[in-house]
């Protein structure tokens, strides 16, 4: 379950590293066994050569001469070397020994002789030295039976094998690390175009680009083309939908106007009321269609700081008797993901509403909300509104005080715009004493190219 959540490049690296670990471990074991087998064959060959040389001398020499038989390997002349030979008679009396075995009791194997009257194996001597022993019985006559024993130092072989194993592990470990890193780099480079494509698609989603741009390998280039084709088709669908809604709204306006002009007599007031309602519905959905079409346009972003400063300066000039303060604290985002005109309309209506009701001060705060959202807070020091009035004031055309100038559309327009962009609006009491309007809107962090 956890493995399925990993990135493809990390999966390739982990699988490759695991495969290399197992493969190199098996390789190390096989190489060590092959080296050990090769050393064993070599040792056995030397011991058998010494054994054959002793057999030849036994058959050619008399018993007195067996005490001074030469050795074919110099290690048979080094005391306590582990390389010994010995010739014994049927009564186990010693006829000859190597000069290296002075003071050494050569052990015998507790094994059955094979069909060639030979036996071999490993055994510890009285000093706990590990010896490789080859024995052969030589039948000269019924009374002349000789046992020829030749040994080799198996501790030396084991030490050589251990050293080889240690060196092999070190070499294979370095090779494994190198190959794992190489596979990781290859996987990373291989998926580089996909990461680039992902970043380009993200730019489209966040409004920093209208199409997927860049050059891609032949395997990925068709995907880029399909994505751009899908984006173009989506633009065409949105444009057709916008045109249809607009045509429908404009088409209904004329019949409604004709009916209004032709209506006379009794009951006309009722019909006029229904026509007004129909006309309001048509106007409302026409506005919504236009808003939806604007918000669906990709590649449109607005610098939050610059746009807020512009609105604050304009409102200050229009209301010189009041004070507009602006605070911008942005770290995770810096651009509104939408049309600049929509942002100006939202913030402009909020500040204009605050100016109408304030006693002298309006405060604007532009803040981070999440990694993909910004928070706009507009507060005033006016009388504020009650909780019951907060739900009413967001409706189009609803005004709490008819003496104040305006159409009552400001906060209603803001609410619809925020809703179209998938944001939220919240009304509360400000610590300045008046109304606090908090708007959550989509935002992005401009990626540095």
Secondary structure, DSSP 8 states (H G I E B T S, - for coil): -TGGGS-HHHHHHHHHHHHHHHHHHHHHHHHHHHHHHHHHHHHHHHHHHHHHHHHHHHHHS-GGGGGG---SSGGGGSTTSS--EEEE-TT--EEEE-GGGTT-------S---TTSEEEEEEE-TT--EEEEEEEEEESSSS-EEEEEEEEEHHHHHHHHHHHHHHHHHHHHHHHHHHHHHHHHHHHHHTHHHHHHHHHHHHHHHTS-SS--S---HHHHHHHHHHHHHHHHHHHHHHHHHHHHHHHHHHHHHHHHHHHHH--STTHHHHHHHHHHHHHHHHHHHHHHHHHHHHT-TT--EEHHHHHHHHHHHHHHHTTTSEEEEEEE-SS--EESS-HHHHHHHHHHHHHHHHHH-SSEEEEEEEEEETTEEEEEEEESS----HHHHHHHTSTT--S-TTSSS-S-HHHHHHHHHHHTT-EEEEEE-TTSSEEEEEEEEEE-----
